[in-house]
Amino acid sequence: MLECSRLAAGACAAAVCDLMKRVHFHLRVVLLLWILGGVAVTHAAGKAGVGDVPLKRSGLVRVVEHGLQDDGGPFLGLGVSYFPALWRCRNDRPRLEQDLAFLSRQGFNYYRLLSMVGWNPAWSGREIAPVSFTNRAGKLVAAWPDYWKQLGELIDLGYDRYGLRAQITVFADAQLMPQPPDRLTHLHRLLDEIVRGREAKIILIEVANEAWQNGFPGEAGVRELREFTRFLGARTPVLIATTSNHLDDFAKLYARSAADIATWHFSRDRADDGWKPVYDCWELGLRPGFPPVSSNEPIGPGASVAGETSSIRLVMAAAFAYVAKLPMYVFHSEAGVFGTTSFAGTPAIADFHALRQILPADLPAWQRNDGKEADAPFTVFAGGQPDRYVTAIPASRDGCVRNVGSRKGNRFVCLPMGIRPAGLQLAARTGLAMDVIHPLTGNIFRSVKLKAGERIVLPPGPGAWILLGHEVSGAQG
């Protein structure tokens, strides 16, 4: 009997030991998968369909030192044009949800919707009609009886299920309601029926889209736009922008304005090997007395006038905007305008994942430099000449188009871009350590330490790099 008990005890102990081994093995597997999962998010999340829909951010969005903040702290505004969103909410809800899920997985945190459109015949069959109107071609379009219901449901769906805030562009076609009293009534209803109670779900309200050609012409139009900006700003804590009259004077709209953000549409002139649309926002990025700027409708795949499909240039356009002290950047494509193509098939749209993981969330609040001034961590060379860009030496086989940067304390970010085939020579102005990071993958290409005066040559690589580092006393080469 005692022997049986011993045998039973031994068997029990062996079973327990075996169980513990299995538990230990499974814990190691879980830990390994967790680690690999983290790597996958960092290095592979740029692929379409990878990763779960992120948790939504909470709280009212506000501007703090040129950057965006909410209850979760600072964040980089990465938006996407989705003009037909409200039309799809009413007419094709499955496609809308498919699009919002896809955009959220790609790392976008807001989308820009039009609250009315249809004056131009190009929108025939896709009109968004808060009121009945006759379009420019004489077609009568009936008002949506459920317009306000659909707009509210769209904003709730985007935020509650997919973590996407809405940028509401109110008067995309103000010709639909040409009289100022009717426009003011529309703004009252927008605040009362849509905005109130949804403030945390809305990142920005923009009064009009390219207003000079969409119902607000001339000086009288500018006065009306500024008055509507004051009207909205006095009645809601949601951030307010006016419009982009990019063929007019920036100061007419935004000097001494009630706007919190200045939405602007930058150049689509593909000069400097296609890099001009990337750096065109620099001039407006920091103007005393003016609000911070959003790159609201930049060049992109299928954009009008000129398009861009290069992933490296489009991703670097967002990075450059943040370094230039713009808190918001919108990816703009044909899929987000008329929507005859799909987001999933749009070039470069799945390549932004790594960017917000690489760059500091408060980057627009850092102190920027043009890459050549004393605050820049490097002296940049082109054609053997210091502090020169290849735009001044077009025949140079080495150098870059720009190497702007930002600093916070002893930390720095630099963006060498448009690197020529012979590479880019940089000389450290002080001792420093840095990582050379691939903008599209987030992978570290090289980690280096440099003494003051020591030089390094970066290869052209993908055409641009992100340099992330800090000053180091007595750094060794």
C-alpha positions as CSV (number, residue, x, y, z in Angstrom):
1,M,0.0,0.0,0.0
2,L,2.9,2.3,0.9
3,E,4.7,1.4,-2.3
4,C,1.5,2.2,-4.3
5,S,1.4,5.6,-2.6
6,R,5.0,6.2,-3.4
7,L,4.4,5.2,-7.1
8,A,1.4,7.4,-7.2
9,A,3.3,10.3,-5.7
10,G,6.1,9.8,-8.1
11,A,3.8,9.8,-11.1
12,C,2.0,12.9,-9.8
13,A,5.4,14.6,-9.4
14,A,6.4,13.6,-12.9
15,A,3.1,14.9,-14.2
16,V,3.5,18.2,-12.4
17,C,7.1,18.5,-13.7
18,D,5.9,17.7,-17.3
19,L,3.1,20.3,-16.9
20,M,5.5,22.9,-15.7
21,K,7.8,22.3,-18.7
22,R,4.9,22.7,-21.0
23,V,3.7,25.9,-19.3
24,H,7.3,27.2,-19.4
25,F,7.5,26.3,-23.1
26,H,4.2,28.0,-24.0
27,L,5.2,31.1,-22.0
28,R,8.4,31.3,-24.0
29,V,6.4,31.0,-27.2
30,V,4.0,33.7,-26.1
31,L,6.9,35.9,-25.2
32,L,8.6,35.3,-28.5
33,L,5.5,36.0,-30.4
34,W,4.9,39.2,-28.4
35,I,8.5,40.3,-29.3
36,L,8.1,39.4,-32.9
37,G,4.7,41.1,-33.0
38,G,6.3,44.3,-31.8
39,V,9.0,44.0,-34.5
40,A,6.2,43.4,-37.1
41,V,4.4,46.5,-36.0
42,T,7.6,48.5,-36.3
43,H,8.9,47.1,-39.5
44,A,6.1,45.5,-41.5
45,A,3.0,47.5,-40.6
46,G,3.3,49.5,-43.7
47,K,1.9,46.7,-45.7
48,A,-1.8,46.9,-46.5
49,G,-4.0,44.9,-44.1
50,V,-1.3,44.4,-41.5
51,G,-2.1,45.1,-37.9
52,D,-5.3,45.7,-36.0
53,V,-7.3,48.9,-36.0
54,P,-5.5,51.2,-33.4
55,L,-7.2,52.4,-30.3
56,K,-8.8,55.8,-30.8
57,R,-7.3,58.8,-29.1
58,S,-9.5,60.7,-26.6
59,G,-10.2,64.3,-25.7
60,L,-10.4,67.6,-27.4
61,V,-7.7,68.4,-30.0
62,R,-5.8,71.6,-29.3
63,V,-2.7,73.4,-30.6
64,V,0.2,73.7,-28.2
65,E,3.4,75.4,-29.5
66,H,2.6,74.5,-33.2
67,G,1.9,70.9,-32.3
68,L,-1.3,69.0,-31.8
69,Q,-2.3,67.6,-28.4
70,D,-5.3,65.7,-26.9
71,D,-5.8,63.9,-23.6
72,G,-3.1,61.4,-24.6
73,G,-0.5,64.0,-25.1
74,P,1.2,65.3,-28.3
75,F,0.6,63.6,-31.7
76,L,1.4,64.2,-35.4
77,G,-1.7,64.9,-37.5
78,L,-1.7,62.4,-40.4
79,G,-4.8,62.8,-42.5
80,V,-6.3,61.6,-45.8
81,S,-8.7,63.2,-48.2
82,Y,-12.0,61.3,-48.4
83,F,-14.3,63.7,-50.1
84,P,-17.1,61.1,-50.9
85,A,-17.2,59.8,-47.4
86,L,-20.6,61.4,-46.6
87,W,-22.1,60.2,-49.9
88,R,-20.8,56.7,-49.2
89,C,-22.3,56.8,-45.7
90,R,-25.7,57.3,-47.3
91,N,-25.4,55.2,-50.4
92,D,-22.7,52.5,-49.9
93,R,-22.1,51.9,-46.2
94,P,-20.1,48.6,-46.7
95,R,-17.6,50.4,-49.0
96,L,-17.3,53.2,-46.4
97,E,-16.6,50.9,-43.6
98,Q,-14.1,48.9,-45.7
99,D,-12.3,52.2,-46.6
100,L,-12.3,53.5,-43.0
101,A,-10.9,50.2,-41.7
102,F,-8.2,50.2,-44.3
103,L,-7.2,53.9,-43.7
104,S,-7.0,53.3,-40.0
105,R,-4.8,50.3,-40.4
106,Q,-2.4,52.4,-42.5
107,G,-1.8,54.7,-39.5
108,F,-3.9,57.7,-40.5
109,N,-5.7,59.4,-37.6
110,Y,-8.1,61.7,-39.4
111,Y,-9.9,62.1,-42.8
112,R,-11.1,65.2,-44.6
113,L,-14.7,65.1,-45.7
114,L,-16.8,67.5,-47.8
115,S,-20.1,68.5,-46.2
116,M,-21.6,69.6,-49.6
117,V,-20.6,69.2,-53.2
118,G,-22.3,69.1,-56.6
119,W,-22.1,72.5,-58.3
120,N,-19.7,71.2,-61.0
121,P,-21.1,68.5,-63.3
122,A,-18.1,66.3,-62.6
123,W,-19.9,65.4,-59.3
124,S,-23.1,64.3,-61.1
125,G,-24.5,61.2,-59.3
126,R,-22.3,61.8,-56.3
127,E,-23.7,65.1,-55.0
128,I,-23.9,65.8,-51.3
129,A,-27.0,68.0,-50.9
130,P,-27.9,69.6,-47.6
131,V,-30.4,71.8,-49.7
132,S,-32.0,71.5,-53.1
133,F,-30.1,73.2,-55.8
134,T,-29.6,73.5,-59.6
135,N,-26.0,72.8,-60.6
136,R,-23.9,74.8,-63.1
137,A,-25.1,72.6,-66.0
138,G,-28.8,73.1,-65.1
139,K,-29.4,69.8,-63.3
140,L,-31.9,69.9,-60.4
141,V,-30.6,68.1,-57.3
142,A,-33.0,67.4,-54.4
143,A,-32.0,67.9,-50.8
144,W,-31.3,64.9,-48.7
145,P,-34.1,64.6,-46.2
146,D,-31.7,62.7,-43.9
147,Y,-28.7,64.9,-44.4
148,W,-27.9,65.8,-40.8
149,K,-28.6,62.2,-39.6
150,Q,-26.1,60.9,-42.2
151,L,-23.4,63.4,-41.2
152,G,-23.7,62.6,-37.6
153,E,-23.6,58.8,-38.2
154,L,-20.5,59.2,-40.4
155,I,-18.5,61.1,-37.7
156,D,-19.6,58.6,-35.0
157,L,-18.7,55.6,-37.2
158,G,-15.3,56.9,-38.2
159,Y,-14.3,57.7,-34.6
160,D,-16.1,55.1,-32.5
161,R,-15.2,52.1,-34.6
162,Y,-12.1,53.0,-36.4
163,G,-10.4,55.7,-34.3
164,L,-10.5,58.3,-37.1
165,R,-11.4,61.9,-36.4
166,A,-13.1,64.0,-39.0
167,Q,-12.0,67.2,-40.6
168,I,-15.2,68.8,-41.8
169,T,-14.8,71.1,-44.9
170,V,-18.1,72.9,-44.8
171,F,-18.5,74.9,-48.0
172,A,-16.9,72.7,-50.6
173,D,-19.4,74.2,-53.1
174,A,-20.9,77.3,-51.5
175,Q,-22.7,77.9,-54.7
176,L,-25.3,75.5,-53.4
177,M,-26.5,78.2,-51.0
178,P,-25.3,81.5,-52.5
179,Q,-26.9,83.8,-49.9
180,P,-24.9,84.6,-46.7
181,P,-28.0,84.2,-44.4
182,D,-28.5,80.7,-45.7
183,R,-24.8,79.9,-45.1
184,L,-25.0,81.2,-41.6
185,T,-28.1,79.1,-40.9
186,H,-26.2,76.0,-42.1
187,L,-23.3,76.8,-39.7
188,H,-25.8,77.2,-36.8
189,R,-27.2,73.8,-37.6
190,L,-23.8,72.2,-38.0
191,L,-22.8,73.4,-34.5
192,D,-26.1,72.5,-32.9
193,E,-26.8,69.1,-34.5
194,I,-23.4,67.8,-35.3
195,V,-20.5,69.4,-33.4
196,R,-22.1,69.7,-29.9
197,G,-21.3,66.5,-28.0
198,R,-18.9,65.3,-30.7
199,E,-16.0,67.8,-30.1
200,A,-13.4,65.0,-29.4
201,K,-14.4,63.3,-32.7
202,I,-13.6,66.3,-34.9
203,I,-10.0,67.4,-35.4
204,L,-10.8,70.5,-37.4
205,I,-13.6,72.5,-39.1
206,E,-12.5,74.2,-42.3
207,V,-14.9,76.9,-43.5
208,A,-14.4,76.3,-47.2
209,N,-12.4,74.5,-49.9
210,E,-10.4,76.7,-52.2
211,A,-13.0,79.4,-51.5
212,W,-12.0,81.8,-54.3
213,Q,-13.4,79.4,-56.9
214,N,-16.1,77.8,-54.8
215,G,-18.5,80.6,-53.9
216,F,-16.4,83.2,-52.1
217,P,-14.8,85.4,-54.8
218,G,-12.9,88.6,-54.3
219,E,-12.5,90.9,-51.3
220,A,-16.1,90.4,-50.3
221,G,-15.6,86.7,-50.2
222,V,-12.5,87.0,-48.0
223,R,-14.5,89.2,-45.5
224,E,-17.3,86.7,-45.3
225,L,-14.8,83.8,-44.8
226,R,-13.1,85.7,-42.0
227,E,-16.4,86.5,-40.4
228,F,-17.5,82.8,-40.5
229,T,-14.2,81.8,-39.0
230,R,-14.9,84.2,-36.1
231,F,-18.4,82.9,-35.8
232,L,-17.3,79.3,-35.4
233,G,-14.3,80.1,-33.2
234,A,-16.5,81.9,-30.7
235,R,-19.0,79.0,-30.4
236,T,-17.0,75.8,-30.3
237,P,-13.6,74.7,-28.8
238,V,-13.0,72.6,-31.9
239,L,-10.1,73.9,-34.0
240,I,-11.1,76.2,-36.9
241,A,-9.5,76.9,-40.2
242,T,-10.6,79.2,-43.0
243,T,-9.6,78.0,-46.4
244,S,-6.7,77.8,-48.9
245,N,-6.8,80.6,-51.4
246,H,-3.5,79.4,-52.7
247,L,-3.7,81.7,-55.8
248,D,-4.2,84.7,-53.4
249,D,-2.4,86.3,-50.5
250,F,-2.0,84.1,-47.4
251,A,-2.0,87.2,-45.2
252,K,-5.4,88.4,-46.5
253,L,-7.0,85.3,-44.9
254,Y,-4.9,84.6,-41.9
255,A,-3.3,87.8,-40.6
256,R,-4.9,88.7,-37.2
257,S,-7.3,85.9,-37.8
258,A,-9.6,83.9,-35.5
259,A,-8.3,80.7,-37.1
260,D,-6.5,78.1,-35.0
261,I,-5.0,76.4,-38.1
262,A,-4.3,77.8,-41.6
263,T,-5.2,75.2,-44.2
264,W,-3.1,75.7,-47.3
265,H,-2.5,73.9,-50.7
266,F,1.1,73.9,-51.7
267,S,2.9,73.6,-55.0
268,R,2.4,70.7,-57.4
269,D,5.3,71.9,-59.6
270,R,7.6,68.9,-59.8
271,A,10.8,70.9,-60.1
272,D,14.1,69.8,-58.5
273,D,13.6,66.1,-59.5
274,G,10.1,66.2,-58.0
275,W,11.2,67.5,-54.6
276,K,9.8,71.0,-54.8
277,P,6.3,69.9,-53.6
278,V,8.0,68.4,-50.6
279,Y,9.8,71.5,-49.4
280,D,7.4,74.2,-50.6
281,C,5.7,74.5,-47.2
282,W,8.9,75.8,-45.5
283,E,8.1,79.5,-46.0
284,L,4.7,79.3,-44.3
285,G,5.7,76.9,-41.6
286,L,6.8,79.6,-39.2
287,R,5.4,83.1,-39.6
288,P,5.0,85.2,-36.4
289,G,1.5,86.4,-35.9
290,F,-0.1,83.6,-38.0
291,P,-1.6,80.3,-37.0
292,P,0.2,77.0,-37.6
293,V,-0.3,75.6,-41.1
294,S,-1.8,72.3,-42.4
295,S,-0.5,70.9,-45.7
296,N,-4.2,70.3,-46.5
297,E,-4.2,69.1,-50.2
298,P,-0.7,68.4,-51.4
299,I,0.4,66.6,-54.5
300,G,-0.4,62.9,-54.5
301,P,-1.4,59.9,-56.7
302,G,-3.9,61.1,-59.3
303,A,-3.9,64.7,-58.0
304,S,-5.0,67.4,-60.5
305,V,-2.4,69.5,-62.3
306,A,0.4,67.1,-61.5
307,G,0.5,63.8,-59.7
308,E,3.1,62.0,-57.5
309,T,3.3,58.3,-56.9
310,S,6.8,58.0,-55.3
311,S,6.5,56.6,-51.8
312,I,9.7,58.2,-50.7
313,R,8.8,61.7,-51.8
314,L,5.2,61.5,-50.4
315,V,6.4,60.1,-47.0
316,M,9.1,62.7,-46.8
317,A,6.6,65.4,-47.6
318,A,4.8,64.6,-44.4
319,A,8.1,64.3,-42.5
320,F,9.3,67.7,-43.9
321,A,6.0,69.3,-43.0
322,Y,6.4,68.3,-39.3
323,V,10.0,69.5,-39.2
324,A,8.9,72.8,-40.8
325,K,6.5,73.2,-37.9
326,L,3.3,72.1,-39.6
327,P,1.3,70.0,-37.2
328,M,-0.9,68.4,-39.9
329,Y,-0.4,66.7,-43.3
330,V,-3.1,65.2,-45.6
331,F,-2.4,62.4,-48.0
332,H,-4.3,63.4,-51.2
333,S,-5.2,61.0,-54.0
334,E,-7.8,60.3,-56.7
335,A,-9.3,57.6,-54.5
336,G,-10.1,60.3,-51.9
337,V,-11.5,62.8,-54.4
338,F,-13.9,61.2,-56.9
339,G,-13.2,57.7,-55.6
340,T,-13.2,55.9,-59.0
341,T,-10.2,54.0,-57.8
342,S,-9.7,52.2,-54.5
343,F,-7.6,53.3,-51.5
344,A,-6.1,49.8,-51.3
345,G,-4.7,50.2,-54.8
346,T,-3.3,53.7,-54.4
347,P,0.5,54.0,-54.6
348,A,2.3,54.9,-51.4
349,I,-0.8,54.9,-49.1
350,A,0.5,51.9,-47.2
351,D,4.0,53.4,-46.6
352,F,3.3,55.9,-43.8
353,H,3.3,53.4,-40.9
354,A,6.9,53.8,-39.9
355,L,6.9,57.6,-40.0
356,R,4.9,58.3,-36.8
357,Q,6.9,55.6,-35.0
358,I,10.2,57.2,-36.0
359,L,9.4,60.9,-35.4
360,P,8.9,62.5,-32.0
361,A,5.2,63.2,-31.4
362,D,5.9,66.8,-30.5
363,L,8.2,67.5,-33.4
364,P,6.4,70.6,-34.8
365,A,7.1,72.2,-31.4
366,W,10.9,71.7,-31.8
367,Q,13.2,74.5,-33.0
368,R,13.7,74.1,-36.8
369,N,16.7,74.9,-38.9
370,D,17.3,75.1,-42.7
371,G,20.2,72.7,-42.6
372,K,22.8,75.4,-43.2
373,E,22.4,77.7,-40.2
374,A,24.5,77.4,-37.1
375,D,21.9,75.4,-35.2
376,A,22.1,72.6,-37.8
377,P,24.1,69.6,-36.5
378,F,25.9,69.1,-39.8
379,T,27.7,71.1,-42.5
380,V,26.2,69.8,-45.8
381,F,28.3,69.5,-48.9
382,A,27.5,69.5,-52.7
383,G,30.2,69.5,-55.4
384,G,32.8,69.8,-52.6
385,Q,31.3,73.1,-51.4
386,P,30.1,73.5,-47.8
387,D,26.6,74.7,-47.0
388,R,25.3,74.2,-50.5
389,Y,22.4,72.2,-51.9
390,V,22.3,70.7,-55.4
391,T,19.6,73.2,-56.4
392,A,22.5,75.7,-56.5
393,I,24.9,73.3,-58.2
394,P,22.7,71.3,-60.7
395,A,25.5,69.4,-62.3
396,S,26.8,68.0,-59.0
397,R,26.8,64.2,-58.7
398,D,26.8,64.4,-54.9
399,G,24.8,66.4,-52.3
400,C,21.1,66.7,-51.7
401,V,18.1,68.9,-52.4
402,R,17.5,69.7,-48.7
403,N,18.7,68.6,-45.3
404,V,16.4,70.6,-42.9
405,G,16.1,69.6,-39.3
406,S,14.8,70.3,-35.8
407,R,16.3,70.3,-32.3
408,K,15.0,70.0,-28.8
409,G,17.7,70.3,-26.2
410,N,20.5,68.0,-27.3
411,R,18.3,65.9,-29.5
412,F,18.0,66.4,-33.3
413,V,16.2,65.2,-36.4
414,C,17.5,65.8,-39.9
415,L,15.9,65.0,-43.3
416,P,18.5,64.6,-46.1
417,M,16.5,64.2,-49.2
418,G,17.0,64.2,-53.0
419,I,20.4,62.6,-52.5
420,R,22.5,62.4,-55.7
421,P,24.0,59.2,-57.0
422,A,27.5,59.9,-55.5
423,G,26.0,60.2,-52.0
424,L,25.9,63.0,-49.4
425,Q,28.9,64.2,-47.4
426,L,28.1,65.6,-44.0
427,A,30.5,67.0,-41.4
428,A,29.5,67.0,-37.7
429,R,29.5,70.4,-36.1
430,T,29.7,68.9,-32.7
431,G,30.2,65.4,-31.2
432,L,27.1,63.4,-31.8
433,A,25.5,59.9,-32.1
434,M,22.8,59.1,-34.5
435,D,20.8,56.5,-36.3
436,V,20.4,56.6,-40.1
437,I,16.8,55.3,-40.6
438,H,14.9,54.2,-43.7
439,P,11.8,56.4,-43.9
440,L,9.6,53.7,-45.4
441,T,10.5,50.8,-43.1
442,G,11.7,52.3,-39.9
443,N,14.8,50.1,-40.1
444,I,18.1,51.4,-38.9
445,F,20.6,51.4,-41.8
446,R,23.5,52.5,-39.7
447,S,24.3,53.8,-36.2
448,V,27.3,56.1,-35.9
449,K,29.2,58.4,-33.5
450,L,31.1,61.4,-34.9
451,K,33.6,63.8,-33.4
452,A,33.2,67.5,-34.1
453,G,34.5,68.0,-37.7
454,E,34.4,64.4,-38.6
455,R,32.8,63.5,-41.9
456,I,30.5,60.8,-43.1
457,V,29.1,60.0,-46.6
458,L,25.6,58.7,-46.8
459,P,24.7,56.6,-49.8
460,P,21.7,57.7,-51.9
461,G,19.7,54.7,-50.5
462,P,16.0,55.2,-51.1
463,G,16.6,58.8,-52.0
464,A,16.3,60.2,-48.5
465,W,17.0,59.2,-44.9
466,I,15.8,60.3,-41.5
467,L,18.7,61.1,-39.1
468,L,17.7,60.8,-35.4
469,G,20.3,61.5,-32.8
470,H,21.7,63.6,-30.0
471,E,24.9,65.5,-29.1
472,V,27.6,63.5,-27.3
473,S,30.5,65.0,-25.5
474,G,33.8,63.4,-26.6
475,A,32.1,61.1,-29.2
476,Q,34.6,58.7,-30.9
477,G,34.5,58.0,-34.6
